[in-house]
Amino acid sequence: MQIRRATKIVATLGPASSDPQLLEQMIAAGVNVVRLNFSHGKAQDHVERAAMVREAAQRAGREVAIMADLQGPKIRVGKFAEGRVMLEPGLPFVLDASRSEPGDLQGVGLDYKELPRDVKPGDVLLLNDGLIVLQVDAVRGEAVYTTVKIGGELSNNKGINKQGGGLTAPALTAKDMEDIKTAMSFQADYVAVSFPKNATDMEMARQLCNVAAAEFRHKPGLIAKIERAEAVPLLEEILRVSDGIMVARGDLAVEVGNAAVPALQKKMIRMARDMDKVVITATQMMESMIANPVPTRAEVSDVANAVLDGTDAVMLSAETAAGKYPLDTVREMATICAAAEAAEDLERDSDFIGQTLGRIDQSIAMGALFTAHHLGAKAIVAMTDSGSTALWMSRHRIHIPIYALTPKVATQRRMAMFRNVRPLLMDTSADRDTALDQAESHLKMRNIVQQGDLYVITCGEPMGAPGGTNMLKICRAR
């Protein structure tokens, strides 16, 4: 039985969750969005996994969104002769872009060949998610000479970050461009762009997606992963050209420092909601459940705080991709989300004060929320073609569930990411009164409303015109 909650769960597919029966159970337990990580696997692997997700969702009786997460630039060290070395503090270590032989205790090659041009003496480099710290002493030709400040085990292909940001690697690589074509071949509902620095990176990704998806008449939502220091001051412009953001706390923390991330997370969630965009909170949310059947209390608090901040979705990475307990992790996360939402102290009317709305459909959406709250409605229903009305409603916290009825499967899947929105597929008549009767029958069939229940419904005339929501009706189920 799926726990009723507003916050959505994104789960990463991987070796631990690639069994079709297990995936079906995970979707039934609460997964709303399945993430395909394009850092691993070949194009055909992703095509097959996407088909498996669609089939599992159908068997579970739920539609889920698929998010294709692009790898982005490989800002990594090369390989070592022994697979790994143990770096000792105080010793020299060379990062050499021209080195072709495997690495050793003295140095290693680079997958990221531009590093010598991106750093200068005095810069601090953080490797392996910040666990190893190197200070740059000199740059000579293709070699970066460093001193180990914090040592540890460094293994093949570990990531490199520069403290404070400043690496020039482009957000979209040749591999990403091919991966976009693959993702559009199975009509991924969202594409997550890794390491964007500015709005231009996201506009380029949008153009590539639209070209690749044109033959399928599909337009995916674009998620900007905020993980570079340079992206933080440009957050508003990045949001403006994206459909949402991911608070990618791993690489971001390495570049700006761990202590800065909690406040940035709150700022990003608030800004995304204010700008009518979706927001995903990610990285290490239930990390201990990779190996343990229960989360730590700190992880419970972390997930709950993201929910209380108003995030649309919380994301699981290695926990479901490679962990021992993928199904248990989804169930635990669903329980935490529901408990946090139940404890929310909402000042509902404050959302409606001082609002300036320039569009009829946005005004109708706001009116539906206000009316439903004050009348104690059982449900808010949005008949929507594009999903925009449901998105606007979901930006405001209300404990009344929002049911979005749409005739388009692509819209239904995309709305799976929206907080407190339950998307349902329903073909509607072009006649308004017939369509409203069909909507009520649909709600009653699903036991959403029963005879005598009050609900609020929005739609547009003429029916089926995108952006045409212009009617609000208060109904009592017959």
ABEGO torsion letter per residue (X at the ends): XBBBBABBBBBBBBAAAABAAAAAAAAAAGBABBBBBAABEBAAAAAAAAAAAAAAAAAAGBBBBBBBBBAEBBBBBBBBAAGBBBBBBGBBBBBBAABABBBBAAEBBBABAAAAAABBBGBBBBBGGGABBBBBABBBEABBBBBBABBEBBBBGBBBBBBGEGBABBABBAAAAAAAAAAAAAGBABBBBBGBABAAAAAAAAAAAAAAAAAAGBBBBBBBBBABAAAAAAAAAAAAABAEBBBBAAAAAAAAEAAAAAAAAAAAAAAAAAAGBBBBBBEGAAAAAAABABBBAAAAAAAAAAAAAGBABBBBBAAAAABABAAAAAAAAAAAAAAAAAABBBBAAAAABGBBBABAAAAAAAAAAAAAAAAGBABBBBBBAAGAAAAAAAABBBABBBBBBBABAAAAAAAAABBGBBBBBBBBBABAAAAAAAAAAAAAAAGABBBGBBBBBBBBOBBGBBGABABBBBBBBX
